[in-house]
Amino acid sequence: MGNRLSKLYTRTGDDGTTGLGDGSRINKDSPRVNAMGDVDELNSVVGLMLTETLPLEVRTLLTQVQHDLFNIGGELSIPGYVLLKEERITDLETAIDLYNEQLSPLKEFILPGGTKAAAFCHLARTVCRRAERELMQLHHAEKVTETSRKYLNRLSDLLFVMCRIINKEAGVSDVLWNNQST
């Protein structure tokens, strides 16, 4: 494979546009670029999670998630292009079911926190929800693959149960919401 970037600055974006993978140029504040940015930010937060001590199966799954998010970014950068496979959604659902079976049922809402890794996971979950909203905003204007839309929806669910698994494996309780008025 050849070099992807031969020069880091091109000056072509100085006019407020950016180039897509198909060679077209669009405004940097377009819904497509916003969705690409949120997916990229989510991938970076997952990368932050991977700097922490995590159970091996969580680490393996998150590494695959990073590749999947990069594929979604590729789809967004080339309108009409499909990279993410439908079976990736099934893989997320299988992981959600597996992790959820290991957890006690929730009787209260939980707050972000516990271990540092779980807090990063909560951050990833919230960025994932934002990326999903941006993807839907784009979908209202231009077609976005159903697989990518479903993937982000399932990923936020997976990240939620993963937060709880990370805390459980570390021997730290979830931070329960206290519904007491002061």
Residue, then its C-alpha position, 0 to 999 in steps of 0.5 A: m500500500g502506498n503512502r496515504l498522506s504525502k503532505l500534511y498541509t495543502r492549503t486547499g481548506d483555507d477557503g472553508t471547504t474540505g475534500l472528500g474521498d471522491g474528490s468533491r469539496i464541501n463546506k467544513d461546517s456541513p452535516r457530513v463533515n460534522a458527522m465525520g468529526d463526531v465519529d472521529e472524536l468517538n474513535s479517539v475517546v475509544g483510544l483513550m479507553l484503550t490506554e487504561t487497564l481493561p479486561l482482555e475481551v473488552r480490549t479486543l472488542l474495543t480494538q475492533v470497534q475502532h476499525d469499525l468506526f474508521n470504516i464508518g468514517g470512510e463511508l462518510s468521506i465517500p458518499g454512497y460507499v459501503l464499508l461496514k458489514e451488517e454482521r458487525i451489528t450482530d457482533l455488538e448485540t452478542a457482546i451486549d447480551l453476554y455482558n448484560e448477563q453478568l450484571s445485576p439488574l439496575k434499580e436506579f440510574i447510574l452516573p458516569g464514574g467509578t474507575k477512570a476507564a469506566a468514566f472514559c467509557h461513559l464519555a465514549r457513550t455520550v460522544c457515540r450518542r452525539a455521533e448518532r444524532e449527527l449521522m441522523q441529521l445527515h441522513h435527513a439530507e442525504k442517504v446514509t447506510e442503515t448499517s452505520r446508523k444501527y451500528l452507532n445505536r447498538l454501540s452506545d448500548l454496548l458502551f453502557v453495559m461495558c461501563r458497568i463491566i469495567n467497574k465490576e471487573a475492577g471491584v468498584s460499584d457503579v455510581l448510583w443516582n441519588n434521587q434525594s432533593t436537598 
